[in-house]
Amino acid sequence: MTAISAAAMRCRTMADGSLRIEVEVEPGDAQKAFALFGMPGAPMALAALVVGHAAVKEPALKGGPLAKAAGMLDTNADFIEWCDDVKPRAFILEYCEVSSRRELDHNNAAKERFHNMMMMFNQWHRLAYGKKSFEAGVMAEKNKCRYPDCVDNVPDKTCQRWLTGDCSGRKVAA
């Protein structure tokens, strides 16, 4: 007896009550299957295989919104800085315990880990950029002339006399 692994693709009951089963044979066994069953009416035996059933295929996971968001982080300079010398893709896969970003949309535990990671990143980002914003504000304040009605003051620019220390006080229009 010769056995060939195949997968049942469609089953239907015919008008006379018989069962018609369509099978799909793996490409590597196609010639052998054609030699054995290539003629209508060729006798065969059916057996259900459980282990090693080659034709049972899991549908490929498709990336959704989380996979897309994770992919966009690859080029986010702030996220790259936060990853601290680890490539963003590798960081996300390791942190979320997945082998592909596509799993983020299909694995609830990975989805939760991704959201936790993003909360930590956002908290870091707020702190890091809040500090940078504050420092920029302090610097801008230092660079402003303390005399608002001075004619050398130009909105959104610095007073050159104030910056160089040549300002002896308010300069008024003559």
Secondary structure, DSSP 8 states (H G I E B T S, - for coil): -----EEEEEEEE-TTS-EEEEEEE-GGGHHHHHHHH-STT---------TT-TT---------HHHHHHHHGGG-HHHHHHTTSS-HHHHHHHHHT-SSGGGGGT-HHHHHHHHHHHHHHHHHHHHHHHHHHHHHHHHHHHHS-S-TT-TT--TTS--HHHHHT---S-----
